[in-house]
Amino acid sequence: MKYKWLTSCILILLLVNLNGCVNIKSTTPKINVFQLKQSELPKFDDNRINKSIFIKNFSIKTELSSEKIVIIEDDINVVKCNYHLWNVPLDEMLTDFAIDRMSKYKIFTKGVVSSTTMLPDIVLECRIIDCSINNYIEKKTANSVGLSIAANVYAAKKGEPEFVTIFSEVYTKNLLRPDNTISSAIDVMSECASEIIDDITKDIQKHIDNKS
């Protein structure tokens, strides 16, 4: 009986010692959080827009409405990363990205407004159609990033009871990545987002009549 008790004690001590050697932190993958970065601002012409603009919250496809970064492998497999995340959901991030970028342009002389407490002159409504990070494993194809946003622009006109549609357009960018790392994908996605917001603004310049 004495030996059985001693054996039990030794086994317990061994188990405790082994458990103490397990590094829980080393077995838990690190979570990496990313956000889009503003590219260098373009040079606009002198056609400033003597109006204010309100940017509505971007809408998004259900499968993209997540903080998880989505990777498309070989055009077939959709992989939602559990340990590579956007700092906020993609629709919120692109809304803030557009507001920040358009504010920095200083094109809209009456400002980029963040609420409709004051009636704006222009309203920008956007929907994220696609946001894809493409990795090719089986095929010898260059990795790429794609972003597609549908934009509707409305403007208030004198004598009109409601806003009228000025133009609607789908903007798509597909750019190659230097490698298959997540960090390079975020850099290229930032370029895509910057170029699309730039293109939307240039089209607003073309279509908006400052006299109306």
Backbone bond lengths (Angstrom), bond angles and torsions (degrees), N, CA, C in turn:
res aa  C-N    CA-C-N  psi(-1)  N-CA   C-N-CA  omega(-1)  CA-C   N-CA-C  phi
1 M - - - 1.467 - - 1.526 110.34 -
2 K 1.341 114.55 -40.11 1.453 120.67 179.78 1.522 110.38 -62.01
3 Y 1.349 115.95 -40.20 1.463 119.88 -178.19 1.523 111.36 -70.06
4 K 1.343 115.36 -36.72 1.461 118.71 177.97 1.531 111.48 -63.02
5 W 1.325 114.66 -40.77 1.479 119.62 178.47 1.516 110.43 -64.06
6 L 1.334 117.04 -42.18 1.456 122.01 -179.90 1.532 111.05 -64.85
7 T 1.343 114.89 -41.38 1.474 119.48 178.57 1.516 111.20 -63.02
8 S 1.331 116.90 -40.94 1.468 121.62 179.25 1.522 110.88 -62.37
9 C 1.345 115.69 -41.50 1.467 120.44 179.86 1.519 111.08 -63.81
10 I 1.326 116.28 -41.08 1.467 120.52 179.73 1.524 110.79 -64.55
11 L 1.344 116.38 -42.99 1.461 120.26 178.47 1.520 112.19 -61.82
12 I 1.335 116.30 -41.65 1.473 120.54 179.10 1.522 110.41 -62.95
13 L 1.362 116.53 -43.42 1.456 120.67 179.96 1.525 111.72 -63.65
14 L 1.327 116.05 -38.66 1.461 120.43 178.25 1.522 111.41 -64.25
15 L 1.348 115.86 -43.06 1.458 120.55 179.87 1.526 111.43 -63.98
16 V 1.320 116.10 -42.90 1.475 120.49 178.92 1.519 110.30 -62.66
17 N 1.338 115.55 -41.97 1.463 120.54 -179.14 1.530 111.35 -64.76
18 L 1.335 116.26 -42.98 1.457 120.71 178.78 1.523 111.45 -64.67
19 N 1.326 115.68 -41.46 1.459 120.55 178.74 1.515 111.33 -62.46
20 G 1.323 116.56 -36.61 1.457 121.16 179.65 1.514 112.29 -68.57
21 C 1.332 116.79 -23.04 1.463 120.54 -179.05 1.523 112.35 -81.01
22 V 1.340 118.25 -14.89 1.460 121.04 -178.41 1.523 109.55 -77.67
23 N 1.305 116.27 121.78 1.465 121.35 178.68 1.520 108.20 -92.46
24 I 1.327 115.66 101.80 1.468 120.31 -176.34 1.517 110.75 -60.65
25 K 1.324 117.04 -39.30 1.462 120.62 -177.54 1.525 111.75 -62.01
26 S 1.345 116.53 -37.19 1.454 119.58 -176.75 1.521 112.04 -70.07
27 T 1.331 117.90 -21.63 1.460 120.32 -178.86 1.539 111.77 -92.73
28 T 1.317 117.61 -7.03 1.466 121.36 179.44 1.521 109.34 -99.06
29 P 1.337 119.36 116.34 1.468 120.90 -179.64 1.529 111.16 -60.17
30 K 1.308 115.63 145.28 1.458 121.22 178.22 1.530 109.44 -74.16
31 I 1.327 116.55 135.14 1.465 121.12 176.56 1.527 108.91 -90.52
32 N 1.328 116.39 122.62 1.459 121.86 179.11 1.522 109.59 -103.74
33 V 1.319 115.93 129.30 1.467 121.71 -177.09 1.533 108.70 -112.95
34 F 1.340 116.01 133.07 1.461 121.22 -175.20 1.522 111.30 -125.59
35 Q 1.332 115.24 157.42 1.456 121.36 171.90 1.529 108.71 -142.40
36 L 1.320 116.21 157.58 1.457 120.69 179.44 1.526 110.08 -73.85
37 K 1.328 115.01 147.74 1.466 120.89 -179.25 1.524 109.67 -115.90
38 Q 1.326 115.70 138.00 1.456 120.38 179.86 1.527 110.67 -68.88
39 S 1.343 116.17 130.36 1.461 120.53 172.45 1.523 109.05 -79.62
40 E 1.305 116.17 172.24 1.467 120.55 178.66 1.525 110.06 -59.60
41 L 1.321 116.15 138.09 1.465 120.62 -178.18 1.523 110.97 -70.88
42 P 1.332 117.46 142.06 1.472 120.44 178.81 1.529 110.56 -77.25
43 K 1.310 115.19 167.02 1.463 120.33 174.18 1.523 107.83 -94.87
44 F 1.326 115.33 114.34 1.458 120.11 177.81 1.520 109.66 -88.59
45 D 1.340 115.85 159.79 1.460 118.22 174.38 1.532 109.08 -73.85
46 D 1.302 116.64 -178.09 1.473 121.23 -174.83 1.523 113.43 -81.01
47 N 1.308 117.51 6.50 1.459 121.35 -178.12 1.532 110.65 -78.59
48 R 1.324 116.12 76.12 1.461 120.15 178.41 1.526 109.47 -72.04
49 I 1.316 115.03 151.38 1.458 120.24 -177.29 1.529 108.61 -103.35
50 N 1.317 115.69 112.40 1.463 120.64 -175.30 1.530 110.73 -80.23
51 K 1.339 115.30 56.32 1.460 121.17 -176.64 1.526 109.89 -149.02
52 S 1.327 115.09 169.62 1.477 120.99 173.13 1.525 108.06 -103.77
53 I 1.332 115.93 155.12 1.458 120.05 178.59 1.526 109.48 -131.91
54 F 1.321 115.06 137.80 1.467 121.98 176.23 1.524 108.15 -111.56
55 I 1.332 117.02 126.08 1.462 122.15 179.41 1.520 108.72 -101.52
56 K 1.323 115.93 112.08 1.466 120.30 179.03 1.530 109.61 -70.04
57 N 1.330 115.15 157.15 1.458 119.02 175.94 1.530 109.48 -59.41
58 F 1.330 115.80 131.30 1.459 119.90 179.75 1.526 109.41 -62.98
59 S 1.322 116.52 142.29 1.466 120.75 170.93 1.528 107.93 -98.60
60 I 1.333 116.45 167.60 1.466 119.08 -172.11 1.520 110.82 -153.75
61 K 1.320 116.22 152.48 1.463 121.25 174.05 1.525 109.03 -63.36
62 T 1.328 116.04 144.83 1.463 121.22 -176.07 1.521 112.70 -54.91
63 E 1.334 117.08 -42.57 1.463 119.86 -175.65 1.527 113.29 -69.67
64 L 1.334 116.40 -13.81 1.463 119.71 178.67 1.529 112.38 -102.24
65 S 1.332 116.60 -6.92 1.469 120.16 -175.38 1.532 110.38 -80.99
66 S 1.307 114.79 73.80 1.459 121.31 -178.00 1.513 109.00 -154.64
67 E 1.317 115.91 161.34 1.458 120.02 173.90 1.531 111.09 -83.61
68 K 1.337 116.37 -11.76 1.462 119.70 179.75 1.524 110.56 -74.92
69 I 1.316 116.40 136.33 1.457 121.38 176.43 1.526 108.39 -78.36
70 V 1.330 115.37 132.02 1.470 121.03 -176.00 1.532 109.89 -101.22
71 I 1.319 115.66 131.66 1.467 122.07 177.46 1.523 109.08 -118.81
72 I 1.333 116.35 135.50 1.462 121.91 176.79 1.526 107.86 -104.20
73 E 1.318 117.22 117.52 1.460 121.50 179.94 1.526 110.11 -99.74
74 D 1.348 115.16 122.08 1.467 122.00 176.94 1.526 113.19 53.53
75 D 1.336 115.87 34.60 1.484 122.33 177.44 1.525 113.57 62.81
76 I 1.332 117.48 9.26 1.472 120.23 -175.38 1.523 112.44 -124.18
77 N 1.314 116.51 -56.75 1.464 121.66 -172.79 1.523 111.20 -83.80
78 V 1.323 115.48 123.81 1.467 120.99 176.16 1.525 108.29 -98.22
79 V 1.328 115.66 118.19 1.459 120.82 -176.51 1.525 109.40 -117.37
80 K 1.335 116.62 119.25 1.468 121.12 174.09 1.519 108.27 -94.20
81 C 1.321 116.23 116.65 1.466 121.05 -175.98 1.523 110.82 -72.75
82 N 1.318 116.20 131.25 1.469 120.73 178.05 1.523 112.27 -86.68
83 Y 1.330 116.73 -19.81 1.461 119.86 -174.38 1.530 112.67 -120.26
84 H 1.338 117.17 6.93 1.461 122.47 172.68 1.522 106.81 -125.33
85 L 1.322 116.91 107.60 1.458 121.82 -170.79 1.523 112.02 -124.30
86 W 1.352 115.46 150.66 1.462 119.99 166.13 1.524 107.62 -73.34
87 N 1.325 117.42 151.86 1.473 119.00 -178.72 1.527 111.89 -69.16
88 V 1.333 116.50 -26.10 1.475 122.33 172.02 1.522 106.02 -141.81
89 P 1.340 119.34 165.04 1.462 119.71 177.13 1.524 111.71 -53.11
90 L 1.329 115.39 147.39 1.463 122.03 -171.85 1.526 113.48 -55.67
91 D 1.335 118.09 -39.95 1.467 119.70 -178.59 1.528 111.39 -65.66
92 E 1.333 116.60 -40.65 1.470 120.15 177.55 1.523 110.74 -64.95
93 M 1.336 116.02 -41.89 1.460 120.01 -177.10 1.527 111.70 -65.07
94 L 1.342 116.92 -42.27 1.459 119.20 -179.70 1.527 112.14 -71.95
95 T 1.331 117.40 -29.88 1.471 120.28 174.08 1.522 109.75 -62.73
96 D 1.329 116.44 -51.18 1.469 121.08 179.41 1.528 111.04 -62.81
97 F 1.328 115.99 -37.88 1.465 121.56 179.50 1.530 110.06 -60.69
98 A 1.341 116.92 -45.61 1.465 121.65 -179.22 1.530 111.35 -66.00
99 I 1.336 116.52 -43.35 1.474 120.53 179.24 1.520 110.51 -61.25
100 D 1.320 116.17 -45.66 1.467 121.59 -179.07 1.526 110.39 -63.16
101 R 1.339 116.36 -45.45 1.469 119.25 -175.69 1.526 111.45 -68.75
102 M 1.325 116.52 -44.16 1.468 119.00 -179.03 1.528 111.50 -67.31
103 S 1.321 116.99 -30.43 1.474 120.14 176.85 1.526 110.28 -67.02
104 K 1.333 115.88 -36.99 1.470 120.07 -178.55 1.522 112.62 -71.39
105 Y 1.341 117.61 -24.78 1.465 120.28 178.80 1.529 111.64 -60.97
106 K 1.351 115.57 -37.44 1.473 122.20 -172.89 1.534 110.87 60.01
107 I 1.335 115.65 30.85 1.464 122.21 178.03 1.530 110.63 -81.79
108 F 1.342 115.36 -37.84 1.465 120.55 -177.35 1.530 108.58 -89.55
109 T 1.308 115.92 105.54 1.463 120.14 -170.78 1.527 113.16 -66.29
110 K 1.347 116.90 -25.45 1.463 119.77 178.39 1.524 112.30 -94.77
111 G 1.320 115.87 4.92 1.452 120.18 170.70 1.519 116.30 97.48
112 V 1.335 113.89 163.22 1.459 122.65 172.60 1.523 105.46 -99.04
113 V 1.321 117.49 108.24 1.465 121.05 -173.36 1.523 110.08 -89.97
114 S 1.328 115.43 146.40 1.465 120.47 -175.73 1.525 112.93 -101.07
115 S 1.320 116.91 -1.55 1.470 119.73 177.24 1.517 108.69 -150.18
116 T 1.320 115.67 168.86 1.467 119.92 -178.92 1.528 111.65 -103.92
117 T 1.347 116.39 26.20 1.465 118.80 175.71 1.528 110.15 -62.61
118 M 1.350 114.25 -32.53 1.465 119.84 171.66 1.525 106.67 -110.94
119 L 1.303 117.28 134.04 1.456 121.17 -176.90 1.530 109.48 -65.08
120 P 1.345 117.92 118.39 1.471 119.89 179.73 1.525 111.05 -78.90
121 D 1.322 116.13 165.17 1.460 120.95 177.48 1.530 111.14 -85.29
122 I 1.347 116.10 -31.52 1.465 121.66 -176.95 1.527 108.54 -132.23
123 V 1.318 116.08 144.15 1.472 121.20 174.92 1.525 108.50 -124.85
124 L 1.337 115.63 130.23 1.468 121.29 176.16 1.528 108.32 -109.02
125 E 1.328 114.94 124.58 1.465 121.63 -179.67 1.532 107.58 -120.44
126 C 1.333 116.78 123.23 1.463 120.57 -176.50 1.526 112.10 -126.63
127 R 1.326 114.62 147.46 1.463 121.67 175.00 1.527 108.30 -128.99
128 I 1.331 116.59 129.27 1.460 121.58 178.08 1.525 108.18 -81.85
129 I 1.313 116.07 112.67 1.463 121.45 -177.89 1.523 110.80 -87.22
130 D 1.327 115.41 -41.52 1.468 119.34 -177.11 1.522 109.93 -150.12
131 C 1.317 114.75 142.34 1.464 121.39 173.49 1.525 105.22 -147.53
132 S 1.322 116.47 100.42 1.461 119.25 -170.91 1.521 112.56 -129.32
133 I 1.320 114.40 136.10 1.464 122.68 172.41 1.527 105.74 -108.87
134 N 1.313 116.20 113.01 1.458 120.74 -172.43 1.527 111.66 -100.86
135 N 1.322 114.88 122.27 1.466 121.74 174.20 1.521 108.55 -113.83
136 Y 1.328 116.32 128.52 1.461 120.30 177.68 1.524 109.47 -110.59
137 I 1.317 115.26 117.59 1.453 121.45 -177.51 1.527 110.58 -102.17
138 E 1.330 116.39 -47.85 1.459 121.43 -176.22 1.535 111.93 -79.56
139 K 1.328 115.57 -35.42 1.464 118.98 -176.10 1.522 110.64 -99.38
140 K 1.329 116.16 149.48 1.458 120.78 177.24 1.535 108.15 -86.39
141 T 1.312 114.27 69.05 1.461 121.57 -178.13 1.520 108.90 -122.14
142 A 1.332 116.27 142.11 1.463 120.03 -178.72 1.532 110.11 -66.24
143 N 1.328 116.27 136.53 1.458 120.82 176.25 1.527 109.66 -68.03
144 S 1.328 116.15 150.18 1.465 119.79 -175.78 1.520 111.31 -147.77
145 V 1.335 113.97 173.70 1.460 122.26 176.32 1.522 107.39 -132.24
146 G 1.318 116.42 138.40 1.457 119.67 178.85 1.523 111.49 -130.56
147 L 1.323 115.83 139.66 1.463 121.51 176.98 1.525 108.13 -137.75
148 S 1.317 115.86 130.58 1.464 120.78 179.62 1.526 109.59 -133.11
149 I 1.342 115.77 126.62 1.468 121.69 -176.99 1.531 109.71 -132.06
150 A 1.318 115.57 128.45 1.468 120.94 174.76 1.526 108.17 -92.40
151 A 1.323 116.48 128.89 1.470 120.82 -177.42 1.518 110.85 -121.97
152 N 1.330 115.68 136.01 1.467 122.89 172.07 1.529 107.42 -119.83
153 V 1.306 115.44 132.62 1.465 119.95 -179.98 1.523 109.02 -118.93
154 Y 1.332 115.01 126.75 1.470 121.82 -179.24 1.537 108.31 -117.90
155 A 1.324 115.68 152.53 1.466 120.00 178.62 1.525 110.41 -140.20
156 A 1.322 114.37 147.01 1.464 120.50 175.73 1.525 108.15 -83.01
157 K 1.325 116.49 136.64 1.459 120.15 178.71 1.524 109.66 -127.15
158 K 1.295 115.63 144.51 1.455 120.26 -179.29 1.523 110.13 -60.14
159 G 1.306 114.86 135.05 1.453 120.05 178.18 1.515 114.23 83.38
160 E 1.353 117.48 -4.45 1.460 121.07 179.52 1.525 109.34 -102.15
161 P 1.348 118.29 132.85 1.468 120.54 -178.08 1.530 113.42 -72.31
162 E 1.329 117.36 -23.76 1.460 120.86 -177.72 1.525 110.40 -131.61
163 F 1.339 114.15 168.56 1.453 118.90 175.06 1.527 109.03 -68.86
164 V 1.328 115.66 144.92 1.461 120.24 178.48 1.528 109.02 -112.30
165 T 1.327 116.36 148.55 1.461 121.03 -179.75 1.521 109.98 -73.14
166 I 1.315 115.36 126.50 1.468 120.69 177.82 1.529 110.32 -91.72
167 F 1.329 116.43 -47.04 1.465 119.52 173.14 1.522 109.87 -164.27
168 S 1.332 114.84 159.57 1.461 122.93 175.50 1.528 107.27 -131.60
169 E 1.315 116.07 137.41 1.467 119.45 -176.47 1.520 109.97 -153.77
170 V 1.330 116.13 149.04 1.462 121.22 173.39 1.531 107.58 -106.69
171 Y 1.304 115.88 127.27 1.463 122.12 -178.34 1.532 108.84 -110.98
172 T 1.320 115.90 125.42 1.464 120.67 -177.36 1.525 110.19 -130.04
173 K 1.310 115.34 133.57 1.460 121.85 175.59 1.521 108.99 -128.24
174 N 1.337 115.97 133.41 1.462 122.18 173.26 1.517 107.70 -130.82
175 L 1.321 115.97 114.83 1.454 121.07 -177.30 1.523 110.50 -124.18
176 L 1.336 115.79 146.24 1.460 120.88 179.99 1.526 111.16 -76.80
177 R 1.330 114.96 151.70 1.467 121.66 177.45 1.521 109.09 -105.77
178 P 1.344 117.60 144.93 1.465 119.66 179.09 1.529 113.43 -70.53
179 D 1.330 116.77 -24.16 1.468 120.98 179.25 1.526 108.72 -157.06
180 N 1.333 116.71 -173.56 1.472 119.26 -176.07 1.522 113.26 -102.24
181 T 1.329 117.00 21.26 1.461 119.81 178.85 1.531 110.28 -80.93
182 I 1.324 115.55 154.25 1.461 120.62 177.97 1.527 110.75 -64.93
183 S 1.330 116.94 -39.48 1.470 119.87 -177.10 1.528 111.20 -61.86
184 S 1.331 117.48 -39.39 1.469 119.19 178.53 1.522 110.35 -69.22
185 A 1.343 116.59 -34.69 1.464 120.35 177.82 1.521 110.96 -63.24
186 I 1.330 117.14 -40.61 1.468 120.64 179.43 1.518 110.79 -66.12
187 D 1.339 116.56 -39.79 1.467 120.38 178.20 1.525 111.04 -61.34
188 V 1.337 116.46 -44.48 1.459 120.16 -178.49 1.529 110.70 -71.88
189 M 1.335 117.48 -36.77 1.467 120.38 175.81 1.525 110.49 -62.38
190 S 1.313 117.24 -36.37 1.468 121.83 176.82 1.529 110.42 -62.39
191 E 1.346 116.00 -40.52 1.467 119.95 176.78 1.523 110.87 -62.36
192 C 1.335 115.88 -44.57 1.473 120.39 179.72 1.525 110.78 -59.27
193 A 1.339 116.50 -47.96 1.467 120.90 -178.79 1.526 111.00 -62.35
194 S 1.319 116.73 -43.52 1.468 121.07 -179.83 1.525 110.91 -61.66
195 E 1.333 116.72 -46.01 1.463 120.60 -178.12 1.527 111.78 -65.48
196 I 1.335 116.70 -37.53 1.468 119.17 179.54 1.527 111.07 -67.07
197 I 1.325 117.88 -44.35 1.473 120.39 178.36 1.529 110.21 -63.52
198 D 1.339 116.61 -37.48 1.470 120.61 176.27 1.524 110.67 -61.41
199 D 1.342 116.37 -45.82 1.469 120.70 -178.44 1.528 111.43 -64.79
200 I 1.336 116.76 -40.07 1.472 119.98 178.16 1.524 109.90 -60.76
201 T 1.324 116.02 -44.09 1.469 120.20 -178.22 1.528 111.64 -65.09
202 K 1.334 116.27 -40.94 1.468 119.70 178.48 1.525 110.67 -63.16
203 D 1.335 117.19 -37.54 1.462 120.25 178.29 1.526 111.46 -69.43
204 I 1.335 116.61 -34.94 1.470 119.45 175.49 1.530 109.32 -62.68
205 Q 1.327 116.41 -41.39 1.470 120.51 176.89 1.533 111.34 -56.59
206 K 1.333 115.66 -41.26 1.471 120.30 -177.13 1.527 112.34 -70.84
207 H 1.328 115.88 -37.25 1.479 119.97 -170.65 1.531 115.43 -93.37
208 I 1.329 117.02 -24.12 1.462 119.66 -176.01 1.525 111.08 -84.19
209 D 1.294 114.88 130.32 1.468 120.97 177.03 1.522 108.00 -94.72
210 N 1.317 115.82 114.16 1.472 120.26 -178.32 1.516 112.76 -63.99
211 K 1.305 117.28 -19.77 1.462 120.40 -177.68 1.523 112.83 -82.75
212 S 1.361 116.52 -18.84 1.467 118.73 -175.54 1.501 111.15 -80.04
